[in-house]
Amino acid sequence: MQKFFVHLKIFLACVVFMMGGFTATIACAQKYPDRPIKLIIPYPAGAVGDIMMRLIGQRLTERLGQPVIIDNRAGGGGLAATEAVAKSPADGYTLLFNGPNHVTNLALFAKVPYDPVADFDPIMGIANSQIVLVTHKSTGIKTVGQLIDRAKLKPNELNYASSGTGTGTHIAMEMFLKGTNIKLTHIPYKGGSAAVMGQASAQVDISFSAIPVVINFIKNGTLVPLVVGGDQKIPSLPGVPTYKDLGLMNYDVAVWFGLFAPKNTPLAIRNLLYEEIKSYLSEQAVVDKFSDVGMAITATTPAQFGEFVKSETVRWPQAIRDMGIKPE
């Protein structure tokens, strides 16, 4: 019965589409979905984006009656993963979950094999992630003030991990260094999970990271939280100050996540996916679960998300060039 109503939504959307004077597409005429949906993620398993979309994928599987398969394709700044979706059939069976690297790659690579706006239809903005600055316990640093004092006394002696050159964690740290006028040595890793494990094993001193992937290390005392991005306290880290508390909001980096489809995917399919995910994200238990780990649900409409992505294609490439991060 549940699947019947899902198919009914698609049928009615197609009728409305035809009444507007347009030709119905083959995809609209078919029952969607009638086979598994592949959701490509340019992040490794265990990364915050992967954790988020596995929850959403499970709900879509239940609601749509077909498996939603999470396909992790980490590495290379997400170029290969994003290009794969851009070149996939526009039938709703291959989707892309992406974040800031969707647009920052424009300034990080000499050649980008996709257009972040022209090659995709935005389905929705899903959430923003607050990040946390952590030190390894061996440094003895427990506050931002102590970090600044140490770094100014011995510039570049302390090092920091990122999930890769030009990634969100790299940009966040460069903005923090600019705001605090200190210097640290950059140690890039291949992915957020590798960076976290490197720091947890004391290979590096400091990093910015998504809260879900470091919360257990914080709880067991291996990593010490110094500050969280944004202006909202995190329930799971109640004593940790925010960027607003420290007067650093001008240097804040909001890490966003959203869902895309290949260009010209039928509107009825995109609307169905938007409505199903929006319904899931509106549940209070889901809101609370995301909030506990520093995720703020946005659930923006396709039009809103599309305009946001356009603005990001201007904002971040320019910021990256200003910070002197060179393309590969």
HELIX and SHEET records of a PDB file:
HELIX    1   1 GLN A    2  MET A   19  1                                  18    
HELIX    2   2 ILE A   26  ALA A   29  1                                   4    
HELIX    3   3 VAL A   48  LEU A   64  1                                  17    
HELIX    4   4 GLY A   76  GLY A   78  5                                   3    
HELIX    5   5 LEU A   79  ALA A   86  1                                   8    
HELIX    6   6 ASN A  101  LEU A  108  1                                   8    
HELIX    7   7 LYS A  137  THR A  139  5                                   3    
HELIX    8   8 VAL A  144  LEU A  153  1                                  10    
HELIX    9   9 GLY A  168  THR A  180  1                                  13    
HELIX   10  10 GLY A  192  ALA A  200  1                                   9    
HELIX   11  11 ILE A  211  LYS A  219  1                                   9    
HELIX   12  12 MET A  249  TYR A  251  5                                   3    
HELIX   13  13 LEU A  267  LEU A  281  1                                  15    
HELIX   14  14 GLN A  284  ASP A  292  1                                   9    
HELIX   15  15 PRO A  302  ASP A  322  1                                  21    
SHEET    1   A 6 VAL A  68  ASN A  72  0                                        
SHEET    2   A 6 ILE A  37  ILE A  41  1                                        
SHEET    3   A 6 THR A  94  ASN A  98  1                                        
SHEET    4   A 6 VAL A 255  PRO A 262 -1                                        
SHEET    5   A 6 PHE A 120  SER A 129 -1                                        
SHEET    6   A 6 MET A 295  THR A 300 -1                                        
SHEET    1   B 5 THR A 185  PRO A 188  0                                        
SHEET    2   B 5 ASN A 159  SER A 162  1                                        
SHEET    3   B 5 ILE A 206  ALA A 210  1                                        
SHEET    4   B 5 ILE A 131  HIS A 136 -1                                        
SHEET    5   B 5 LEU A 223  VAL A 228 -1                                        
END                                                                             
